[in-house]
Amino acid sequence: MECDDFWVWNTWACHAGLMREGLQYFDCMSRDYCIAPGAKHYACMVDLLGRAGRLNEAYELITSMPLEPDAGVWGALLGACRIHGNFKLAEHVAKHLFSLKPEGGGYYVLLSNIYAAAGRWDDAAKVRTIMKDKGLKMTPARSFIEVNNGIHSFVVGDELHPHSKKIYAKLEALFKQMKEAGYVPDTNFVLHDVEEEMKEHMLFSHSEKLAIAFGILNTSPGTPIRITKNLRVCGDCHTAIKFISNIERREIIMRDAIRFHHFKDGLCSCGDYW
């Protein structure tokens, strides 16, 4: 097997959450094939360990690397810190990233979000101020859907679309059905210091939800809905789309920045691991 073959298998194990298989492929690279793992292999393993909550092991793996960890490796651990709310480790990891990629605005945003999720609003604001002083800008989340040979784009809280009133009315009806079916909005994904009711409203208007509601309104019943998003789908939207797929009896295919998600009958092809 070639070095790139192991990277493919490591990546597959990582995205599938297959801890045992991932560790096995990683270990056998040097043990059985005398191939030294590269930075991208380490990044996969850090991501796999981190997503599983084994943050200390992931950090120890980085510090034991025979080569200098790059931004991909440290970035994988910062992402895991976001998932598990470990802001103390995130602070340490972010220092490495800011040194390696001082103009990497995404890492500043991620650290700010980690602080916000932990309720450390002052620290989150400080990071945003640093971004502003450095002239760094965050990429706004945007979702796209093609209907009748036209591309429709949505951002969070979008009210500029000509069908906005119908879209929000449809979402209100859907949310009522979703809550009756057991859906509970996860306001941990609202990274603003506002009241709980406002947090629910902000979740309600995420770009992917708007795109899906538009798709439901403008396609025939039972027709699959296909959308793309430029960033990773948030946990609340992922849960909400599972409910929507079941209520509307629709297949919903989403391509976010990480992977494809195929929602059908209240389930997602990713197994809630992405």
Residue pairs with C-beta under 8 A, 6 or more apart in sequence:
1 33
1 35
3 29
3 35
3 38
6 25
6 26
6 29
6 33
6 35
6 37
6 41
7 38
7 40
7 41
7 44
9 21
9 25
10 22
10 25
10 26
10 41
10 44
10 45
10 48
11 44
12 18
13 19
13 21
13 22
13 25
13 44
13 48
14 22
14 44
14 45
14 47
14 48
14 51
15 258
15 259
15 270
15 273
15 274
16 271
16 273
17 48
17 51
17 52
17 271
17 273
19 48
19 49
19 52
22 44
22 45
22 48
23 45
23 48
26 37
26 41
26 44
26 45
29 35
29 36
29 37
29 41
30 36
30 37
36 66
37 45
38 67
39 67
39 69
39 70
39 72
39 73
40 72
42 61
42 62
42 65
42 69
42 73
43 70
43 72
43 73
43 75
43 76
44 76
45 58
45 61
46 58
46 61
46 62
46 73
46 76
46 77
46 80
47 76
47 79
47 80
49 55
49 57
49 58
49 61
49 80
50 58
50 76
50 77
50 79
50 80
50 81
50 83
50 84
51 80
51 83
51 273
53 84
55 77
55 80
55 81
55 84
55 86
55 89
58 76
58 77
58 80
59 77
59 89
62 69
62 73
62 74
62 77
65 73
69 96
70 100
71 97
71 100
71 101
71 104
71 107
74 93
74 96
74 97
74 100
75 97
75 107
77 89
77 93
78 90
78 93
78 94
78 97
78 107
78 110
78 111
78 114
79 110
80 86
81 87
81 89
81 90
81 93
81 114
82 90
82 110
82 113
82 114
82 117
85 114
85 117
85 118
87 114
87 115
87 118
87 120
87 123
90 111
90 114
91 111
94 107
94 108
94 110
94 111
97 104
97 107
98 104
98 107
98 108
101 107
102 134
103 134
103 136
105 131
105 136
105 137
105 138
105 139
106 138
106 139
108 127
108 128
108 130
108 131
108 136
109 131
109 138
111 127
112 124
112 127
112 128
112 131
112 191
113 124
113 191
115 121
115 123
115 124
115 127
116 124
116 191
116 192
116 193
117 188
117 191
121 193
124 191
131 137
131 138
139 230
139 231
140 155
140 156
141 155
141 156
141 206
141 207
141 229
141 230
141 231
142 153
142 154
142 155
142 207
142 229
142 230
142 231
143 153
143 154
143 207
143 208
143 210
143 211
143 227
143 228
143 229
143 230
144 151
144 152
144 153
144 154
144 211
144 227
144 228
144 229
145 151
145 152
145 154
145 211
145 212
145 214
145 215
145 225
145 226
145 227
145 228
146 152
146 226
147 214
147 215
147 218
147 219
148 218
152 161
152 211
152 214
154 161
154 207
154 208
154 210
154 211
154 214
155 207
156 202
156 205
156 206
156 207
157 202
157 205
158 164
158 205
158 207
158 210
161 167
161 210
161 214
163 214
163 217
163 218
166 217
167 210
167 213
167 214
167 217
168 205
168 213
170 213
170 216
170 217
171 204
171 205
171 209
171 210
171 213
174 213
174 244
174 247
174 248
175 183
175 204
177 247
178 240
178 243
178 244
178 247
181 243
181 246
181 247
182 243
183 239
183 240
183 243
185 199
185 200
185 203
185 204
185 236
186 203
186 235
186 236
186 239
187 196
187 199
187 200
187 203
187 236
188 235
189 203
189 234
189 235
189 236
189 237
190 199
190 202
190 203
192 198
192 199
192 202
194 202
203 236
203 237
203 240
206 234
206 236
206 237
207 229
208 227
208 229
208 233
208 237
208 241
208 254
209 237
209 240
209 241
211 227
212 225
212 227
212 241
212 244
212 252
215 225
215 226
215 227
216 225
216 244
216 248
216 250
219 225
221 249
222 249
222 250
223 250
224 250
224 251
224 252
224 253
225 250
225 251
225 252
225 253
226 252
226 253
226 254
227 252
227 253
227 254
227 255
228 254
228 255
228 256
229 254
229 255
229 256
229 257
230 257
231 256
231 257
232 256
232 257
232 258
232 274
233 241
233 254
233 256
233 258
233 261
233 274
238 261
238 268
238 272
238 274
241 252
241 254
241 261
241 263
241 268
242 263
242 266
242 267
242 268
243 266
244 250
244 252
244 263
245 251
245 252
245 263
245 264
245 265
245 266
245 267
246 265
246 266
251 262
251 263
251 264
252 261
252 262
252 263
252 264
253 260
253 261
253 262
253 263
254 260
254 261
254 263
255 261
256 274
258 274
259 270
259 274
260 269
261 268
261 269
261 270
261 274
262 268
262 269
263 269
